[in-house]
Amino acid sequence: NPLLYSSVMTRRLCVQLVVGSYIGGILNAIIQMTFIIRLPFCSSNVINHFFCDVPPLLALSCANTYINEMILFSLAGVIELSTISIILVSYIFIFCAILRIRSADGRQKAFSTCVSHLTAVTLLYGTTIFMYLRPSSSYSLNTDKMVSVFYTVVI
């Protein structure tokens, strides 16, 4: 029941979620950097991007980056799909609980709260899916720079 958050979310569970998130993030970074550090960079060392990220680094490399792109795509896909699935399942439970609220005002207030969070989640995942889950042939540094600025400023 999503409305029992305060009784379900114990301190132990909260710590486990935080530790799991950190471990997942660190493993992702280690895997990415293990493959990026082996790439030769022959030309400019200036990253034409809002922040230092994997795709702009791959664009600077003078070697074949196919393996790096596949690793980036695979890791991003697993991370995106697993987290989006968890969020969607939780929202299904939340919407079912909201529909059981008897008063129309209560339902409207609950839905308006959910819509603002769902908008933020959509913006977050929309930009990350756009940046990391597309073929390298459609990659553009300028477009990604604009998306990164949008992602950083808006979210």
C-alpha positions as CSV (number, residue, x, y, z in Angstrom):
1,N,0.0,0.0,0.0
2,P,1.8,3.2,-1.2
3,L,0.0,5.3,1.5
4,L,1.9,3.4,4.2
5,Y,5.3,4.9,3.2
6,S,6.3,6.0,6.6
7,S,5.7,2.6,8.2
8,V,7.3,0.6,5.3
9,M,10.4,2.9,4.8
10,T,12.5,2.0,7.8
11,R,15.9,3.4,8.5
12,R,17.5,0.1,7.6
13,L,15.7,0.0,4.2
14,C,16.6,3.6,3.5
15,V,20.3,2.8,4.2
16,Q,20.1,-0.2,2.0
17,L,18.7,1.8,-0.9
18,V,21.3,4.5,-0.5
19,V,24.2,1.9,-0.3
20,G,22.7,0.0,-3.3
21,S,22.5,3.3,-5.3
22,Y,26.1,4.2,-4.5
23,I,27.4,0.7,-5.3
24,G,25.5,0.7,-8.7
25,G,26.8,4.2,-9.6
26,I,30.4,3.4,-8.6
27,L,30.3,0.1,-10.6
28,N,29.0,1.9,-13.6
29,A,31.7,4.6,-13.4
30,I,34.4,2.0,-12.9
31,I,33.3,0.0,-15.9
32,Q,33.0,3.1,-18.1
33,M,36.4,4.5,-17.1
34,T,38.1,1.2,-17.4
35,F,37.3,1.2,-21.1
36,I,37.7,4.9,-21.7
37,I,41.2,5.1,-20.1
38,R,42.5,2.7,-22.7
39,L,41.5,4.9,-25.7
40,P,44.1,7.1,-27.4
41,F,43.3,10.8,-27.8
42,C,45.2,12.2,-30.7
43,S,43.7,15.6,-31.4
44,S,42.2,18.4,-29.3
45,N,41.8,17.9,-25.6
46,V,39.0,20.4,-25.4
47,I,35.6,18.9,-24.6
48,N,32.8,20.7,-26.5
49,H,30.2,20.0,-23.9
50,F,28.5,21.5,-20.8
51,F,30.2,18.9,-18.5
52,C,32.6,16.0,-18.9
53,D,30.6,13.0,-20.0
54,V,31.2,9.7,-21.7
55,P,29.9,10.5,-25.3
56,P,32.0,13.7,-25.7
57,L,35.0,11.8,-24.5
58,L,34.3,9.1,-27.1
59,A,34.0,11.7,-29.8
60,L,37.5,13.0,-29.0
61,S,39.1,9.6,-29.3
62,C,41.0,8.8,-32.5
63,A,40.4,5.0,-32.2
64,N,37.4,2.8,-32.8
65,T,34.9,3.4,-29.9
66,Y,32.4,0.7,-30.9
67,I,33.0,-1.4,-27.8
68,N,32.7,1.7,-25.6
69,E,29.5,2.7,-27.3
70,M,28.0,-0.8,-26.8
71,I,29.0,-0.8,-23.1
72,L,27.5,2.7,-22.6
73,F,24.3,1.7,-24.4
74,S,24.0,-1.6,-22.5
75,L,24.7,-0.1,-19.1
76,A,22.4,2.9,-19.7
77,G,19.7,0.5,-21.0
78,V,19.9,-1.7,-17.9
79,I,19.9,1.3,-15.5
80,E,17.1,3.1,-17.4
81,L,14.8,0.1,-17.8
82,S,15.2,-1.1,-14.3
83,T,14.6,2.3,-12.7
84,I,11.7,3.2,-15.0
85,S,10.1,-0.2,-14.3
86,I,10.3,0.4,-10.5
87,I,8.9,3.8,-10.9
88,L,6.0,2.7,-13.2
89,V,5.1,-0.2,-10.9
90,S,5.0,2.2,-7.9
91,Y,2.9,4.6,-9.8
92,I,0.4,1.9,-10.7
93,F,0.0,1.1,-7.0
94,I,-0.3,4.8,-6.2
95,F,-2.9,5.4,-8.9
96,C,-4.9,2.4,-7.7
97,A,-4.8,3.8,-4.2
98,I,-5.9,7.2,-5.3
99,L,-8.8,5.8,-7.3
100,R,-10.0,4.2,-4.0
101,I,-10.2,7.7,-2.3
102,R,-13.9,8.4,-1.9
103,S,-13.9,12.3,-2.1
104,A,-13.4,13.9,-5.5
105,D,-11.4,16.7,-3.9
106,G,-9.1,14.2,-2.2
107,R,-8.5,12.4,-5.5
108,Q,-7.8,15.7,-7.3
109,K,-5.3,16.8,-4.7
110,A,-3.5,13.4,-4.8
111,F,-3.4,13.4,-8.6
112,S,-2.1,16.9,-8.8
113,T,0.7,16.0,-6.4
114,C,1.6,12.9,-8.5
115,V,1.4,14.8,-11.8
116,S,4.2,17.3,-10.7
117,H,6.4,14.4,-9.7
118,L,5.6,12.5,-12.8
119,T,6.5,15.5,-14.9
120,A,9.9,15.8,-13.2
121,V,10.5,12.0,-13.7
122,T,9.5,12.3,-17.4
123,L,11.9,15.2,-18.0
124,L,14.7,13.4,-16.2
125,Y,14.3,10.1,-18.0
126,G,13.4,11.7,-21.3
127,T,16.7,13.6,-21.4
128,T,18.8,10.6,-20.2
129,I,17.2,8.3,-22.7
130,F,17.7,10.8,-25.5
131,M,21.4,11.2,-24.6
132,Y,22.4,7.6,-23.9
133,L,20.0,5.3,-25.6
134,R,20.3,6.2,-29.3
135,P,22.7,5.1,-32.0
136,S,26.0,6.9,-32.3
137,S,25.2,7.8,-35.9
138,S,22.6,10.3,-34.7
139,Y,25.0,11.7,-32.1
140,S,25.5,15.5,-32.1
141,L,27.7,17.3,-29.6
142,N,25.8,20.6,-30.0
143,T,22.4,18.9,-29.5
144,D,23.7,17.0,-26.5
145,K,25.2,20.2,-25.0
146,M,21.8,21.9,-25.2
147,V,20.0,18.8,-23.7
148,S,22.6,18.8,-20.9
149,V,22.0,22.5,-20.1
150,F,18.3,21.9,-20.2
151,Y,18.6,18.9,-17.9
152,T,20.8,20.7,-15.5
153,V,18.8,24.0,-15.3
154,V,15.3,22.6,-15.4
155,I,15.7,19.5,-13.3
